[in-house]
Amino acid sequence: MRFLGALLIALAIAAAPFSWRYAQTLIPAPEPDAPREPAPATAEAAPAALEEEVAFLSDQLARLSQRVDALDSRTSLNLASVARPLEPRAERPEATDSLKDAFAQVVLIADRRSANDGLSHATPSFLRELIGLPRPDLTDNCQSATNPRLRDLLSTEDVGPIRATLVRPALVSIRQVFANVQVFEPELYDRIKTAGSLCVRRIRGAQSAASAHAYGLAVDINIDGVLDSLADGKTQLGLILLADFFKKEGWIWGAGFGREDSMHFEVSRDKLEQWRRLGEI
């Protein structure tokens, strides 16, 4: 590029004398005080010769200008490197993401009891008041929902890396959770698996209280399909990262329960109150 620029300048400089001489032939000289001898015949041919020189140089400048424009376009498309060899550089080892390799690693949950600070838990009595029991004869085993209102709200959809059966506003919400994960933690997103969502049953040890799973308001998540051990105060590192994304969308993390259940994520009472005000539930 510098060479072509210098060449253009050189051609312009070279053309300057011819252009000046040609201009002189076009500008009439002032009337002299005394008559002058007529110019020789050879001088009459000078304008024509100068015109040819100027035309030739103009043509060359136009050609060079086209080459410069072409090189500018090539540079803007990152194609200029094709025309010249790359400078050798030292071989570097491929970078590795140690965090990516540790997503499934089981670690202690630091300060887990404060994991859901700022969010309220939706109690079984609140859920019953909000929607009613999913079915009157709850057991410890998963069954189908018979509550007409709940059945109208439930849907099964792909929400990113998993397929889940939840109430529709929860599907919208969890889809947003995973969309954020995909943007900010794409390697983690690719390793997310589920251990289930809707399961119409009562809470273990209770007589008639239904769990959040029974309402389609909870999902169990794991990394690489490895189930987390219940109530050991530990979890997969990837679930700790996911908990922040869920919390921002108003979901409770089971790691903060009295009996730690870090695979479990459920919609908070705050979010449910919002959906009720909006008429979505």
C-alpha positions in Angstrom: 0.0 0.0 0.0 2.8 2.4 0.8 4.5 1.6 -2.5 1.4 2.4 -4.5 0.9 5.6 -2.6 4.5 6.7 -3.3 4.1 5.7 -7.0 1.0 7.8 -7.3 2.8 10.8 -5.8 5.7 10.3 -8.2 3.5 10.1 -11.3 1.7 13.3 -10.2 5.0 15.1 -9.8 6.2 13.8 -13.2 3.0 15.1 -14.8 3.2 18.5 -13.3 5.7 20.1 -15.8 3.6 18.8 -18.7 0.4 20.1 -17.2 2.0 23.5 -16.5 3.3 23.8 -20.1 0.0 22.7 -21.5 -1.8 25.3 -19.4 0.6 28.0 -20.6 -0.4 27.3 -24.2 -4.1 27.8 -23.3 -3.6 31.1 -21.5 -3.1 34.0 -23.9 0.0 36.1 -23.2 -0.5 39.9 -22.7 -0.2 42.2 -25.8 3.5 43.2 -26.3 4.6 46.8 -26.9 6.1 45.8 -30.3 5.1 43.2 -32.9 6.7 39.8 -32.5 7.9 37.3 -35.0 5.5 34.5 -35.6 6.4 31.2 -33.7 8.0 28.5 -35.7 5.8 25.7 -37.1 7.2 23.2 -34.6 5.8 25.2 -31.7 2.3 24.7 -33.1 2.6 20.9 -32.5 3.5 21.3 -28.9 -0.1 21.5 -27.5 -1.0 18.3 -29.3 2.1 16.5 -27.9 1.4 17.8 -24.4 -2.2 16.6 -24.6 -1.0 13.1 -25.5 1.4 13.1 -22.5 -1.2 14.3 -20.1 -3.8 11.8 -21.4 -1.3 9.0 -21.0 -0.4 10.0 -17.4 -4.0 10.4 -16.5 -4.8 6.9 -17.8 -1.9 5.5 -15.7 -3.1 7.4 -12.6 -6.6 6.0 -13.2 -5.3 2.4 -13.4 -3.3 2.8 -10.3 -6.2 4.3 -8.5 -8.3 1.2 -9.4 -5.6 -1.0 -8.0 -5.5 1.0 -4.8 -9.3 0.7 -4.4 -9.1 -3.0 -5.0 -6.5 -3.4 -2.3 -8.5 -1.3 0.1 -11.5 -3.6 -0.5 -9.4 -6.7 0.0 -8.1 -5.3 3.3 -11.6 -4.6 4.6 -12.5 -8.2 3.9 -9.4 -9.5 5.6 -8.1 -11.0 2.4 -4.9 -9.0 2.2 -3.1 -11.6 4.2 -3.6 -14.1 1.4 -1.2 -12.1 -0.8 1.7 -12.2 1.6 3.2 -15.0 3.7 2.4 -15.0 7.4 5.3 -14.3 9.8 6.4 -17.3 11.7 5.4 -17.4 15.4 6.3 -19.7 18.2 4.0 -22.6 18.9 1.8 -22.1 21.9 0.1 -24.8 23.9 -3.7 -24.9 23.5 -5.5 -23.0 26.3 -7.6 -25.1 28.6 -10.5 -24.1 30.7 -10.0 -25.7 34.1 -13.4 -24.5 35.3 -15.1 -26.3 32.4 -13.3 -29.5 33.4 -14.6 -29.1 37.0 -18.3 -28.5 36.4 -19.2 -32.0 37.6 -16.8 -31.9 40.5 -18.5 -32.3 43.9 -17.6 -29.5 46.4 -18.9 -28.2 49.7 -21.6 -25.6 49.5 -20.4 -22.4 51.3 -23.0 -20.7 53.5 -25.8 -22.6 51.9 -28.4 -21.5 54.4 -28.3 -18.0 52.9 -28.5 -19.2 49.3 -32.1 -17.9 48.9 -31.8 -14.6 50.8 -34.2 -12.1 49.4 -36.7 -14.7 48.2 -39.7 -16.3 49.9 -40.5 -20.0 49.9 -43.9 -21.0 48.6 -45.3 -23.2 51.4 -47.7 -26.1 50.7 -50.6 -24.1 52.3 -49.9 -21.2 50.0 -49.9 -23.4 46.9 -53.1 -25.1 48.0 -54.7 -21.7 48.4 -53.4 -20.5 45.1 -54.3 -23.5 42.9 -55.9 -26.2 45.1 -54.5 -29.7 45.6 -53.3 -31.3 42.4 -55.5 -34.3 43.3 -57.3 -35.3 46.4 -55.7 -38.7 47.0 -52.0 -37.9 47.1 -49.5 -40.7 47.7 -45.7 -41.0 47.9 -45.7 -42.1 44.2 -46.0 -39.9 41.1 -49.5 -39.8 39.7 -51.4 -37.6 37.2 -53.0 -34.3 38.1 -56.8 -34.3 38.3 -57.3 -30.6 39.3 -58.8 -29.0 36.2 -57.2 -25.6 36.8 -53.8 -27.1 37.2 -54.2 -29.4 34.2 -55.1 -26.4 32.1 -51.8 -24.7 33.2 -49.5 -27.6 32.6 -47.5 -28.1 29.4 -44.5 -30.1 28.3 -41.9 -28.3 26.3 -38.2 -28.1 25.4 -36.7 -25.2 27.4 -33.2 -25.3 26.1 -31.0 -28.1 27.2 -33.8 -30.1 28.8 -37.5 -31.0 28.3 -39.8 -30.2 31.2 -43.4 -30.5 32.3 -44.3 -27.3 34.2 -47.0 -24.7 34.4 -46.7 -22.4 31.4 -45.3 -19.3 33.2 -42.6 -21.5 34.8 -41.7 -22.8 31.3 -41.2 -19.2 30.1 -39.2 -18.4 33.2 -36.9 -21.4 33.1 -36.3 -20.9 29.3 -35.0 -17.4 30.2 -32.7 -19.0 32.8 -31.2 -21.3 30.3 -31.0 -18.6 27.6 -28.8 -16.6 30.0 -26.7 -19.6 30.9 -26.1 -20.3 27.2 -24.9 -16.7 26.7 -22.6 -16.5 29.7 -21.7 -20.1 30.4 -22.0 -22.0 27.1 -19.8 -24.9 28.1 -22.0 -25.4 31.3 -25.2 -25.1 29.2 -24.1 -28.1 27.0 -23.7 -30.4 30.1 -27.1 -29.6 31.8 -29.3 -32.7 32.4 -32.6 -33.2 34.3 -33.8 -35.8 36.8 -37.4 -34.8 36.4 -40.0 -32.0 36.8 -43.7 -32.7 37.3 -44.4 -35.4 39.9 -47.9 -35.3 41.5 -47.2 -36.7 45.0 -47.2 -35.6 48.6 -44.2 -34.4 50.5 -42.4 -37.4 52.1 -43.8 -37.9 55.6 -46.8 -35.6 55.1 -50.4 -36.7 54.9 -51.9 -34.2 52.4 -49.3 -31.5 51.7 -48.2 -31.5 48.0 -44.7 -30.7 46.9 -43.7 -28.0 44.4 -43.1 -30.8 41.9 -46.7 -31.8 42.2 -47.7 -28.4 40.9 -45.3 -28.3 38.0 -43.3 -25.6 39.8 -40.0 -27.4 40.3 -37.3 -29.2 38.4 -34.3 -31.3 39.4 -31.1 -30.5 37.5 -27.7 -32.2 37.4 -24.4 -32.0 35.4 -23.6 -34.8 33.0 -26.5 -37.0 34.3 -24.8 -37.6 37.7 -27.3 -37.4 40.5 -26.3 -35.4 43.6 -26.3 -37.0 47.0 -29.1 -35.7 49.2 -28.4 -33.9 52.5 -24.6 -34.1 52.5 -23.9 -30.4 52.2 -22.1 -30.9 48.9 -23.0 -30.4 45.3 -21.6 -30.2 41.8 -19.7 -27.0 41.0 -21.9 -26.5 37.9 -25.0 -26.4 40.1 -23.5 -23.6 42.2 -23.0 -21.6 39.1 -26.6 -22.4 37.9 -28.0 -21.3 41.2 -27.2 -17.6 40.5 -29.0 -17.7 37.2 -32.1 -19.3 38.8 -32.1 -16.8 41.7 -32.1 -13.8 39.3 -35.3 -15.3 37.7 -36.9 -15.7 41.1 -36.3 -19.5 41.7 -35.5 -21.1 45.1 -32.4 -23.4 45.3 -32.9 -26.6 47.3 -29.3 -26.3 48.7 -30.8 -23.8 51.2 -33.3 -26.2 52.6 -32.9 -27.7 56.1 -32.2 -31.0 54.4 -30.0 -29.9 51.5 -31.3 -30.9 48.0 -29.0 -29.0 45.6 -30.5 -30.6 42.5 -33.8 -29.0 43.2 -35.0 -25.6 41.9 -38.5 -24.3 42.4 -40.4 -21.1 41.8 -40.4 -18.7 44.7 -43.6 -17.3 46.3 -42.5 -13.8 45.1 -42.6 -15.0 41.5 -45.9 -16.7 42.0 -47.4 -13.6 43.5 -46.2 -11.7 40.5 -47.8 -14.2 38.1 -51.0 -14.0 40.1 -51.1 -10.2 39.8 -50.5 -10.5 36.0 -53.3 -13.1 35.7 -50.9 -15.8 34.5 -51.7 -18.3 37.2 
